[in-house]
Amino acid sequence: MFGLYVTHPQVRIDANVPVPKWGLSEVGAARARKAAESDWARRLTRIVSSEETKAIETAEILAAASGISVEIVHGMHENDRSATGFLPPPQFEEAANWFFAHPEESFRGWERAVDAQARIVAAVTAVLATHDTAAPIAFVGHGGVGTLLKCHLAGRPIARDRDQPAGGGNLYAFGLADLGLTCDWTPIEDWRG
C-alpha cells in the first residue's frame, strides 16, 4: 500500500507574520480542494500533519475527502529558519541552495540540513512503527524537510536537485512495506495513484 509525503501548495506571504503561521493563498487552497477530489485522497485512512498553519489547512482539506481527522505531529515542521526571519524570494532561493549544498553547516543560524533530516525521519518513522502497512497514509508538510526525507528514503545524499518544483503543492509516493520511492514529485492534483 502507498504512503505519501504531500507539501502544502502556495501560501499568503506576509513579512509581518511568522512563517509558521502563514496560511494557504486562494490559489493554494483551490489546488488542495482539487487534489481532495482525487481517488487517492478518498482512499486515505490516516493524515499526519506538521503543526504549521499552511500544512494543517492542506491536511484538513484532504481529510474532508475521506472523512478522517488530522493528526498533528511535532517534529514535522519545516527547517527552522527563524534566525534570519523572512527573506524575499530571490534571497530565500540563494539561502536554500546553500542549505542543501552544506548540510552539516548552518546558514546564518538556520537549523542544519542534517539535523532537520534526522528530525523528520524520526517523526515519520515513529508514526509508521504503529501504522498498518495495508492502510494508505499521507504526511502533510513542507518542501525542505520533505526533500530531506525523500533523500533518506532513496538512500541518496542531501541535494537540492531532489527538491520539489517551485511553488509547492507536490507529493511523492513510497511503499509502506519497504519504504521505497514509487514516484517522484508530482503536482497534488495530477497524481493518480
C-alpha positions as a printed Julia matrix, in Angstrom:
193×3 Matrix{Float64}:
   0.0    0.0     0.0
   1.08   3.58   -0.51
   2.39   6.28    1.75
   2.54   9.86    0.57
   4.54  12.9     1.51
   2.46  15.94    0.49
   3.71  19.52    0.54
   1.39  22.44    1.13
   0.64  24.46   -2.02
   1.0   28.24   -2.44
   0.77  30.43    0.67
  -0.11  34.01    1.58
   3.33  35.56    2.07
   3.32  38.22    4.76
   6.65  39.54    6.04
   4.86  40.74    9.22
   3.63  37.25   10.15
   5.93  34.45   11.38
   6.41  31.97    8.53
   4.95  29.0    10.51
   1.69  30.97   10.81
   1.29  31.64    7.07
  -1.89  30.15    5.61
  -2.77  28.97    2.13
  -3.42  31.53   -0.58
  -6.59  31.3    -2.68
  -4.57  29.5    -5.37
  -3.11  27.09   -2.82
  -6.49  26.32   -1.24
  -8.04  25.74   -4.69
  -5.24  23.31   -5.57
  -5.75  21.42   -2.3
  -9.51  21.2    -2.97
  -8.82  19.87   -6.48
  -6.47  17.23   -5.03
  -9.15  16.28   -2.49
 -11.38  15.27   -5.42
  -8.85  12.58   -6.41
  -9.38   8.9    -5.74
  -6.16   8.77   -3.7
  -7.46  11.37   -1.24
 -10.68   9.42   -0.67
  -8.64   6.26   -0.01
  -6.54   7.75    2.8
  -7.07   6.18    6.2
  -4.72   8.48    8.08
  -3.37  12.01    7.59
  -0.48  13.27    9.69
   0.43  16.94    9.53
   3.1   19.37   10.57
   1.9   21.86   13.17
   2.4   24.82   10.82
  -0.79  26.58    9.65
  -0.3   26.04    5.91
   0.24  22.3     6.39
  -2.76  21.95    8.71
  -5.0   23.79    6.24
  -3.85  21.47    3.43
  -4.32  18.37    5.6
  -7.82  19.42    6.66
  -8.92  19.91    3.05
  -7.58  16.45    2.15
  -9.06  14.83    5.27
 -12.54  16.04    4.39
 -12.43  13.82    1.28
 -12.2   10.62    3.31
 -13.98  11.79    6.45
 -10.99  11.34    8.74
  -9.38  13.66   11.25
  -5.92  15.17   11.03
  -3.18  14.15   13.45
  -0.65  16.85   14.31
   2.87  15.56   14.92
   5.56  17.69   16.49
   8.82  17.34   14.64
   7.38  17.53   11.12
   7.82  21.3    10.82
   9.93  22.92    8.13
  13.62  23.51    8.76
  13.98  26.23   11.38
  14.89  29.45    9.57
  13.85  31.85   12.33
  17.42  33.14   12.76
  17.14  35.16    9.56
  13.4   35.86    9.61
  11.62  36.49    6.34
  13.82  36.52    3.25
  12.44  37.84   -0.06
  12.16  35.08   -2.71
  15.48  35.73   -4.53
  17.45  35.75   -1.27
  15.5   32.77    0.03
  16.39  30.71   -3.05
  20.08  31.54   -2.59
  19.84  30.56    1.09
  18.04  27.31    0.25
  20.72  26.43   -2.31
  23.37  26.95    0.4
  21.35  24.94    2.97
  21.25  21.88    0.69
  24.84  22.27   -0.53
  26.26  22.44    3.02
  24.1   20.0     5.01
  26.42  19.85    8.02
  26.68  23.62    8.41
  24.19  26.28    9.47
  23.19  29.09    7.13
  23.29  32.22    9.35
  21.76  30.35   12.29
  19.31  28.12   10.39
  18.79  24.54   11.54
  21.35  22.39    9.73
  20.04  20.12    6.97
  21.42  17.01    8.69
  19.55  17.92   11.89
  16.3   18.69   10.06
  16.64  15.39    8.21
  17.16  13.42   11.42
  14.11  15.12   12.93
  11.71  14.44   10.0
  12.96  10.86    9.61
  12.4   10.23   13.33
   8.89  11.73   13.24
   7.8    9.7    10.19
   9.46   6.51   11.48
   7.66   6.82   14.82
   4.28   7.16   13.09
   4.92   4.26   10.71
   6.08   2.0    13.56
   2.45   1.67   14.69
   0.75   2.06   11.31
  -0.94  -0.76    9.37
   1.04  -1.21    6.14
  -2.21  -2.09    4.32
  -3.7    1.35    5.04
  -2.89   4.37    2.85
  -1.37   7.28    4.79
  -0.33  10.83    3.93
   2.19  13.01    5.71
   1.49  16.69    5.01
   4.34  19.1     5.43
   6.92  21.2     3.7
   9.26  21.11    0.73
  12.56  21.39    2.55
  12.08  18.61    5.09
  10.09  16.62    2.53
  13.14  16.65    0.29
  15.37  15.63    3.19
  13.04  12.7     3.91
  13.0   11.78    0.22
  16.82  11.75    0.14
  16.78   9.4     3.15
  14.17   7.06    1.63
  16.13   6.92   -1.62
  19.43   6.31    0.19
  20.87   9.37   -1.53
  22.92  12.29   -0.2
  21.18  15.54    0.65
  20.98  17.67   -2.51
  18.79  20.47   -3.84
  18.29  18.71   -7.19
  15.98  16.3    -5.35
  13.75  19.19   -4.25
  10.2   19.74   -5.47
   9.42  22.19   -8.27
   8.91  25.79   -7.12
   5.52  26.73   -5.69
   4.83  23.68   -3.55
   1.76  21.51   -3.71
   3.54  18.34   -4.78
   3.79  14.8    -3.49
   5.87  11.69   -3.8
   4.79   8.17   -3.01
   6.54   5.31   -1.26
   5.63   1.73   -0.49
   4.67   1.12    3.11
   6.16  -2.38    3.15
   9.67  -1.39    2.02
   9.63   2.45    2.17
  10.95   2.52   -1.4
  10.01   5.51   -3.53
   7.37   4.68   -6.14
   7.02   8.1    -7.77
   8.93  11.36   -7.8
   7.5   14.81   -7.05
   4.16  15.16   -8.82
   1.63  18.01   -8.54
  -1.0   17.03   -5.96
  -3.89  17.49   -8.37
  -2.21  15.33  -11.05
  -1.24  12.17   -9.17
  -3.49   9.19   -9.9
  -2.09   6.61   -7.51
